[in-house]
Structure formats: structure tokens, C-alpha cells
Amino acid sequence: MPRLIVPLPEHWYSNEPGWSSVKNPSQDIARWESETGLSLPDDYRRFMLAFNGGYVYPSHFRHGVPRNLSPHGGDATFVSQFYNWTIAERYWHGEMWGKAKPPDMFEIGSDPDGLSIFLSLRSADHGQVFCWSGFSLNVAN
């Protein structure tokens, strides 16, 4: 199978740090899984160990959020970025949504308008991707 994500050379864009600055999240992921008793989906774990988040192409996807709840009013959007492990773990602990975060869902990224992208950690639908428009809520911690 051809590799769909290929690292770009160091300093490919003047405002972005090079690949050598990307932290290896393997110990942090192992610690988190041990502490929570949860396991990340294998494909997401492999992605994080290889790239620790980042920007992907193609980035467009359709979502099932009703148009009236979608931040941009459409049924398709694109991934701004997949969060690195440090950010994803902070969001798991409630930094972004507090107690409003869907339970047993792990936020992995977002679109430019604030539509959150989650992976299910529940046994019934483990590894499935969900979109959530948290900005349509009146969120209070």
C-alpha cells in the first residue's frame, strides 16, 4: 500500500518548525492508556507514533452534523489539523470543553469553524469517528 502521508523536508515553511522538533509521544500514550484503562484505536496509535498529529491531505470530508448545528451551515468541511498528543491529552482532561465533552470520546482534531473531531473509545463503537459542534452549546465548566 502506498504511503499517503509523507514527511516534508525540514523547514518546508518558514513559520513551521522542522520534523526534528516533533516530540515522540510513545511514553505519554502508554502512560495515558495505563492510567485510564482505555486503549486508543490501533490505526490512530500508529498515526500518532509516526507523526504525532499534523496536517493531512486530502483533508475534506462529509459529516453528519445537522446543518442548523453545523458552525458553517454545510455538510462537508476539512480538517484544520490533527492535534499533537500534548494538546489531545489536555482536551481529554477537559481543557477545551470541561464537563460538556462527550464521555469516552477522544478529541483528535477540528475544522476551521470549530467542529470537533472525536474518536470513540467506547467498546460498542471503538475507533469510529464522530463530529461534534460544541460551540452550539452554552458551555460552562
Buried (B, 14 or more C-beta within 10 A) or exposed (E): EEEEEEEEEEEEEEEEEEBEEBEEBEEBBEEBEEEEEBEBBEEBBEBBBEBBBBBBEEBEEEBEBEEEBBBBEEEEBEBBBBBBBEBBBEBBEEEBBEEBBBEBBBBBBBBEBBBBBBBBBEEEEBBEBBBBBBBBEEEEE
